[in-house]
Amino acid sequence: MPFEEFITQHETVIRLSAFISIFAIMASLELIKPCRQLSVSKSQRWIANLGITVLNTLVLRLVFPIAATSMALWSANKGWGLFNILELPTLVEVALAIIVLDCVIYWQHVIFHYVPFFWAFHRMHHADLDYDVTTGARFHPIEIVLSMSIKLVTILLLGPSVAAVVLFEVILNGCAMFNHSNISLPAKLDRVLRLFLVTPDMHRVHHSVIEKETNSNFGFSLPWWDRLFGTYTPYPQHGNLGMTIGLNEYRDHQEADKLRGMLLIPFK
């Protein structure tokens, strides 16, 4: 069986295994060495945040009969997309595809903040009153559909290999859990890591109630885009322990951290 077809057929197992493994590691580290004391019932938030993750998975299966990997395989068979035309060496193509896809995700994130229609749905992610590994999976179903639409169009135009798409998805999901985790990294390690990777201390700034900080540090995996495009804020004004997480207009626990309230946020 060709490698691409194997990955396509086993994508769910590959991604689920990576998700469970990384989630377990981050959740364990949060217990061992947390950065901040949580202010909301952890069980309440986890039920809501993981519940929305399950709902999003079901919505994607219903709305999109073709997944990102299937789109990559279809594009390769048709010879469509930039990389299918250039025929670069495999390692070069995979590396470039991951970098380009990550840059697209950065700009998508920026757009979701500054265009009111998109922000209406994305603000559910920011309304979380605490910040831990489950925050990285907390997105409104309509935002997930919009995001997947953008991703599929990008894959169609770019023509990355199936291996590049699966690797990108695993990296993106893993980094989202890592940089949203409530773990405390040594300052020296954080300074080195954030040269190559978005760290929890770097991304936590993005979840501050201060608007200038909310509209900064948009990167999910690679930290270079924020520096390159002038949206980088190194540290929060009130420090990682003193900063307030969330949005000022959503401080009600029933609205911000319960599934029904979360789903209704864009329509209020």
Beta strands, then each sheet from edge to edge (+ up, - down):
end
